[in-house]
């Protein structure tokens, strides 16, 4: 279940140009100062903006404090999940609810500096970037977290073809077209620049200031490494073979079939030459490879059928709309 802070129309009646989407998980102590810093930094730019907090199941009264901020500042909005669903789900909900032409994501723990946002907007305007990803060059985190992040960045950059120093940085700016074309789930928020890059958008990087955590505790855990690995494999598969699964499964299936058939033909030739036929482990292995090859082909064909069905649904005209 998801609750919302009631939206009050801006005094000018205009939609905001800039939307902040900020996941929140037990960050009550930092929210007032974060709101103050965002307002001070963005008002210097002189554009209409909104601050959209997504409360991801907080239990410390964060949502009540956001409601208080909303009563004093109509630019503050919020969504709330009844239980913790993760950062990706929070960002997805925020992207769908945000109204700005440019969407800035940042953490609520005051480690990201809102004063960097004007520089991000300048980089978008000057270089034509669709995504500007923050790079915490001087990172104020424990060594273990920085070490694992460096490995993750190296592996992701090597296999994705997008060279960024800090994929894990949650401080990013997106054009509306990017967030409208991406779907975020699992731990996919780490790979949003990769997904944008593979979808033809221009991705840039900007060095940003990073501050030490002042309140609360980090939500980073070792389990995120395993989850991130699984999601990276998912991203690689969806982007490269999501619309042609038979190319992947068919290739593996063909290799297994050729190997299994080769082994079977070898023993068949020996039998035709007069050698006694005896059951051998390698012979059984050949039969198993043939079965595995057939299964991979079947999986690939099923995948092609699912993709075709999805494409047919996308072509169906929309007859009913809500809102």
C-alpha positions in Angstrom: 0.0 0.0 0.0 1.3 3.5 -0.8 0.2 6.7 0.8 0.8 10.2 -0.4 1.1 13.7 1.1 -1.7 15.7 -0.5 -0.5 17.8 -3.4 -1.3 21.5 -3.3 -1.0 23.5 -6.5 1.9 25.9 -6.8 1.0 29.5 -6.4 2.0 30.3 -10.0 0.0 27.3 -11.3 2.9 26.2 -13.4 4.5 22.8 -13.4 8.0 22.6 -11.9 11.0 22.4 -14.2 13.1 20.5 -11.7 12.0 17.5 -9.5 14.1 16.1 -6.7 13.3 12.4 -6.1 14.7 11.4 -2.7 14.3 7.9 -1.2 13.9 8.0 2.6 14.5 5.2 5.1 14.6 6.4 8.7 16.3 9.7 8.0 14.1 12.0 10.2 17.0 13.9 11.7 18.4 15.1 8.4 15.2 16.0 6.5 14.7 19.6 7.7 18.3 20.5 6.9 18.2 18.7 3.6 15.0 20.6 2.6 16.6 23.9 3.6 19.8 23.2 1.6 17.8 22.1 -1.5 15.7 25.3 -1.4 18.7 27.5 -0.9 20.7 25.9 -3.8 17.8 25.7 -6.3 16.3 29.1 -5.7 19.7 30.6 -6.8 19.0 28.9 -10.2 15.7 30.7 -10.5 13.6 27.8 -11.7 10.4 26.2 -10.4 11.0 23.0 -8.5 9.5 20.3 -6.3 10.9 18.0 -3.7 9.4 14.5 -3.8 10.3 12.3 -0.8 9.6 8.6 -1.2 9.4 7.1 2.3 10.5 3.5 2.0 8.8 2.1 5.1 10.4 4.3 7.7 9.6 3.7 11.4 11.1 6.8 12.9 8.4 9.3 12.0 10.1 10.5 8.8 6.7 10.6 6.9 5.1 12.8 9.7 8.0 15.3 9.4 7.6 15.4 5.6 3.9 16.2 6.1 5.0 19.1 8.4 7.4 20.4 5.7 4.5 20.2 3.2 2.3 22.3 5.3 4.9 25.1 5.3 6.1 24.6 1.7 3.8 23.4 -1.1 6.8 22.3 -3.2 7.3 19.4 -0.8 5.5 16.2 -1.8 5.8 12.6 -0.6 4.9 9.0 -1.2 5.0 6.3 1.4 5.3 2.5 1.2 3.7 0.5 3.9 6.9 -1.6 4.2 10.4 -1.4 3.0 10.6 -2.3 -0.7 14.1 -1.1 -1.6 15.7 1.8 -3.3 14.8 0.8 -6.8 11.1 0.6 -6.0 11.3 4.0 -4.4 13.0 5.5 -7.4 10.5 3.9 -9.8 7.5 5.3 -7.8 9.3 8.7 -7.7 10.0 8.8 -11.4 6.3 8.0 -12.2 5.1 10.7 -9.8 7.6 13.5 -10.6 6.4 16.4 -12.8 9.7 18.1 -13.7 11.5 18.2 -17.0 14.7 17.3 -15.2 14.8 14.8 -12.3 17.5 14.8 -9.7 18.0 11.8 -7.5 20.0 12.0 -4.2 20.2 10.3 -0.8 18.5 11.8 2.2 21.5 11.4 4.6 23.1 14.8 3.8 26.1 13.1 2.2 25.1 14.5 -1.2 25.4 18.3 -1.6 22.5 20.1 -3.3 24.9 23.0 -4.2 26.2 20.7 -7.0 22.8 20.6 -8.8 23.3 23.9 -10.7 26.6 22.5 -12.0 24.7 19.4 -13.2 22.2 21.5 -15.0 25.0 23.5 -16.6 26.7 20.3 -17.8 23.4 19.1 -19.4 23.0 22.4 -21.2 26.6 22.8 -22.3 27.3 19.2 -23.4 23.9 17.9 -24.3 23.9 15.2 -21.7 20.7 13.3 -21.0 22.1 11.9 -17.7 24.7 13.4 -15.5 26.1 11.0 -13.0 27.9 12.2 -9.8 31.4 11.0 -9.1 32.4 11.1 -5.4 36.1 11.5 -6.1 36.9 12.1 -2.4 34.5 9.7 -0.8 33.8 9.9 2.9 32.9 6.2 3.4 34.7 3.3 5.2 37.5 1.6 3.3 35.6 -1.7 2.8 32.7 0.1 1.1 35.1 2.1 -1.1 37.1 -1.0 -2.0 34.0 -3.1 -3.1 32.6 -0.1 -5.0 35.9 0.2 -6.9 35.7 -3.4 -8.0 32.0 -3.1 -8.9 32.8 0.1 -11.0 35.6 -1.6 -12.9 33.7 -4.8 -13.7 30.5 -2.8 -14.7 32.5 -0.4 -16.9 34.4 -3.2 -18.6 31.4 -5.3 -19.6 28.9 -2.5 -20.3 31.2 -0.3 -22.4 30.3 2.8 -20.4 33.3 4.1 -18.5 32.2 5.8 -15.2 34.2 6.2 -12.0 31.2 5.8 -9.7 28.1 3.8 -10.9 27.0 3.5 -7.3 26.6 7.2 -6.7 22.9 8.0 -6.2 23.4 11.7 -7.0 22.3 12.0 -10.6 20.3 14.2 -12.9 18.1 12.8 -15.7 16.1 14.4 -18.5 12.5 13.4 -18.4 12.8 11.3 -21.6 15.3 9.0 -19.8 13.2 8.2 -16.8 10.1 7.7 -19.0 11.9 5.0 -20.9 13.4 3.1 -18.0 11.9 0.7 -15.5 13.6 0.2 -12.2 13.3 -2.9 -10.0 15.4 -5.3 -7.9 18.7 -3.5 -7.5 18.6 -1.9 -10.9 19.1 1.6 -9.7 22.9 1.0 -9.8 22.7 0.4 -13.5 20.5 3.3 -14.7 23.4 5.0 -16.5 24.1 1.7 -18.3 20.5 1.2 -19.3 20.3 4.9 -20.5 23.6 4.5 -22.4 22.4 1.3 -24.2 19.1 3.0 -25.1 21.0 5.7 -27.0 21.0 8.5 -24.4 24.1 10.6 -23.7 25.7 10.0 -20.3 28.2 12.2 -18.6 30.0 12.3 -15.3 30.7 15.2 -12.9 32.9 15.3 -9.8 30.7 16.2 -6.8 31.4 16.9 -3.2 30.7 14.2 -0.7 30.2 14.6 3.0 30.5 12.2 5.9 27.3 10.9 7.3 26.1 12.9 10.3 23.0 11.1 11.4 21.8 7.5 11.5 23.5 4.4 10.1 24.4 3.3 6.6 22.0 0.8 5.0 24.8 -0.8 3.0 25.3 -4.5 3.6 27.3 -7.4 2.1 24.1 -8.9 0.6 23.9 -6.0 -1.8 27.0 -7.3 -3.6 25.3 -10.6 -4.4 22.1 -8.9 -5.4 24.1 -6.4 -7.6 25.8 -9.3 -9.3 22.5 -11.0 -10.2 21.0 -7.7 -11.4 24.1 -7.0 -13.5 23.7 -10.4 -15.3 20.0 -9.5 -15.8 20.8 -6.1 -17.3 23.3 -7.7 -19.7 20.8 -10.3 -20.8 17.9 -7.9 -21.2 19.8 -5.3 -23.2 21.7 -7.7 -25.5 19.2 -10.5 -25.9 15.9 -9.3 -24.4 14.3 -9.0 -27.9 16.1 -12.0 -29.4 16.5 -14.7 -26.7 16.9 -17.5 -29.3 20.2 -15.9 -30.3 21.6 -16.7 -26.8 19.9 -20.0 -25.9 20.1 -21.2 -29.5 23.8 -20.7 -29.6 24.3 -22.6 -26.4 21.9 -25.3 -27.6 23.6 -25.7 -30.9 27.0 -26.1 -29.3 25.6 -28.8 -27.0 23.9 -30.6 -29.9 27.0 -30.5 -32.0 29.2 -31.9 -29.2 26.6 -34.6 -28.3 26.0 -35.6 -31.9 29.8 -35.8 -32.5 30.3 -38.2 -29.6 27.3 -40.3 -30.7 28.5 -40.5 -34.3 32.0 -41.5 -33.2 30.6 -44.5 -31.3 28.2 -45.3 -34.2 31.2 -45.4 -36.6 33.1 -47.7 -34.3 30.2 -50.0 -34.1 29.9 -50.1 -37.9 33.6 -50.9 -38.2 33.0 -54.0 -36.0 34.1 -52.8 -32.6 31.9 -54.2 -29.8 29.3 -51.7 -28.5 29.6 -51.1 -24.7 28.0 -48.5 -22.6 30.6 -46.0 -21.6 30.3 -42.8 -19.5 31.3 -40.6 -22.5 28.6 -42.1 -24.6 26.0 -41.3 -21.9 27.5 -37.8 -21.7 26.9 -37.4 -25.5 23.2 -38.3 -25.1 22.9 -35.8 -22.2 24.4 -33.1 -24.3 21.9 -33.7 -27.0 19.0 -33.5 -24.5 20.5 -30.3 -23.0 20.8 -28.8 -26.5 17.2 -29.5 -27.2 16.1 -28.0 -23.9 18.1 -24.8 -24.7 16.5 -24.5 -28.1 13.1 -25.0 -26.5 13.8 -22.2 -23.9 14.9 -19.9 -26.7 11.7 -20.6 -28.7 9.5 -20.0 -25.7 11.3 -16.7 -25.1 10.7 -15.7 -28.7 7.0 -16.4 -28.3 6.9 -14.3 -25.1 8.7 -11.4 -26.9 6.4 -11.6 -29.9 3.3 -11.5 -27.6 4.7 -8.5 -25.8 5.3 -6.7 -29.1 1.8 -7.5 -30.2 0.4 -6.0 -27.0 2.4 -2.9 -27.4 0.9 -2.4 -30.8 -2.7 -2.6 -29.5 -4.5 0.8 -29.5 -5.3 2.3 -26.1 -9.0 2.8 -25.8 -9.5 3.6 -22.1 -7.4 6.0 -20.0 -7.7 7.1 -16.4 -6.8 10.6 -15.5 
